[in-house]
């Protein structure tokens, strides 16, 4: 075989294989197509069968739904017809009632028209009678004027005068009755409450005097206190801010100062210097600082003790210090701290009797005079300063109001404020609590008599029982028995408005008629 015959045979084989491959691929495609067509045909048959079945079921369901809808519509139509019939019946019954009411109203209108006609007839008759009465009245007035000798205006004035006198009498009687009734009820209850409070409050009845005198072991100590060329006494007065009075009084030195705390520091420092015996400017400064620290510690401890004794909690530390300072303040000889504690006790006891807030009453009573610790250092009354500092340290509004109202500067609007007012008056007016100087006492009595004599009809007035009672002599021809009650009431109001006094003042009016004649 030639050499090129071998590759040619391979080519033929490859060609034949390719031909057979193409033929196999074509046959495979034809076979797959036939299988696919058969599968598609069966799927179409199945889809057609499912579709036919679904359409059959849908048609059946549609018929059922239509049937149910028809039944529901029929039921709703029946219900609607029933409701419509009921509404028609109700409308008919309302129409009948309306017709009946209209008929009734028509009858009432007719009756009213008849009554109106009768009333008009009676009014015409009444008018005729009034004309007749007026004529009779006029003739009677003319006859009365002739008989009495008074004109119409004169008779009217006479009647009004008599009526005014009767009204004054009735007014005075009613005022007297109401006053007696109110006094009987109020005094009975007030006595019971106040007596209970006072009995339960054990207070010292001796007035405390502020003594600013330092005792010396001998009169030689006066020279040492004065020092060479007065340097020691100048140093003492400069540092302490007080005046030292060294006179002929044996073995005593008087400390004078308006500030009670400063006076107490000076007194304590002077006592320490006298005990120590070493008196010179440096020692004076050291002793003053020690005395100042001791007094400040005493003030703090005193304030804390007062808070504990009163049973009051959560008071600001600065207010506690001010309470401690009250230990060194006096009012008419009464220690202000003891007075504040006493007011706190009394207000708390009365609040307990009345069922009011005991804690608030005690707190307000304890703080009511807190401004007296400041009124010698700052401008303003102790009430204004007390209110200012109570607000500054966030005290309750009721407590601030009680402080502001305890002297009547403003009207007391809470029961706590009223209790503090009452407790303050009780503490100040009890025997031995306070002492007045003679000049103020005489001025108060003169003012009391002056107020009484300022009223018309008052002849004389006498203040007696240390100003606790004023007896007033009235002119019997000016002030009647009935007017006495009204005059007494007016005098009481003027005393309350213009005069400051502890406790209460009794106004006693005396009217006397005397018939005097002489045998000749």
Protein Blocks (a to p, Z undefined) as FASTA:
>chain_A
ZZklmmmmmmmmmmmmmmmmmmmmmmmmmmmmmmmmmmmmmmmmmmmmmmmmmmmmmmmm
mmmmmmmmmmmmmmmmmmmmmmmmmmmmmmmmmmmmmmmmmmmmmmmmmmmmmmmmmmmm
mmmmmmmmmmmmmmmmmmmmmmmmmmnopafklmmmmmmmmmmmmmmmmmmmmmmmmmmm
mmmmmmmmmmmmmmmmmmmmccdfbdcddddbdcdfbfklmmmmnogghlmmmmmmmmno
pacdddfbehiacdddfblklmmmmmmmmmmmmmnopacfklmmmmmmmmmmmmmmmmmm
mmmmmmmmnopahiafklmmmmmmmmmpceehiafklmmmmmmmmmmmmmmmnopafklm
mmmmmmmmmmmmmmmmpgcdfklmmmmmmmmnopafklmmmmmmmnopaccfbfklmmmm
mmmmmmmmpghkaccdfklmmmmmmmmmmmmmmpghiabdcdeehhpaccddddfklmcf
klmmmmmmmmmmmmmmmpccehiaddddddddddddddZZ
